[in-house]
Amino acid sequence: MIFGNTKVYSVIGNPVKHSKSPVMHNAAFNALGINACYVPLEPHSNDLSKICSLIKTGVLSGSNVTIPFKESVVEYVDVLTDEASMIGSVNTLYPKNGKLVGDNTDGLGFKKSLFSDLGFNPEKKSAIILGAGGAAKAVTAKLCQAELESLAIFDIDIDKAEELLNHISKFQYTTKVILIKSEQVDEYSKSSNLIVNCTPIGMNEKDPLLVSPNVFSSKQFVYDLVYTPPMTKLLSSAKSAGAKILNGMDMLAYQGAESFSIWEGVKPPYEIMRKELANA
């Protein structure tokens, strides 16, 4: 039940109606007997500062941030953690000593799900990332930290892709990172050991397949950050070719559990959170 002293957490995004984060976090609060609730908020861009003010003042106890606000929310943050600064985007907000803190748990979620769960070994491997938004920044950072040999990035928004390249170039990574054009996507997809979709394309049934279906092979890993539906056109085509596939559900569970731990200062009930996501 919700009372006058119930803490309120949220996820900020647009669209956000599809988000399963409320199910996951509310199950965790219930399991640990924490008097808190988690709700989805779908503001327009000009409302973002107002919501950040509510978090800063403690009216909202904290929030996750998703598409398309992971980068734009940075301007309202007083303190960026080292992880958020390194990634260049924010997915977790909370108040501390009268200031708004921005953190990022996406990278951790991606790292655990790709390397531990899917078993991808980045040594002497190549990858292509489709999309250059906030999620792509986390993915790029973790692949470069893992010393992937080469990484190609494509986004239809050239400025956004260049921004990501410029950001990652600030760090002394050994990974060779390049930007590619739309006509090069199939070529690099076919030759890459790992394909990662960091765009929302695939959420809708009418969305196109991002690459040609003949680029996939049984030697590849294909990771789609989209988790609704659980089997996108990209993953379905890759699976037909024998590739190892994974959607964004595990990444969501891992990053959500880490955010929960930051907010509440307790060990998150990960298995419960993951189970609720699967059931949802």
Beta strands, then each sheet from edge to edge (+ up, - down):
strand 1: 7-12
strand 2: 36-41
strand 3: 62-65
strand 4: 79-80
strand 5: 92-96
strand 6: 99-103
strand 7: 126-130
strand 8: 150-154
strand 9: 176-179
strand 10: 194-197
strand 11: 221-224
strand 12: 244-247
sheet 1: 2+ 1+ 3+ 5- 6+ 4+
sheet 2: 9+ 8+ 7+ 10+ 11+ 12+
end
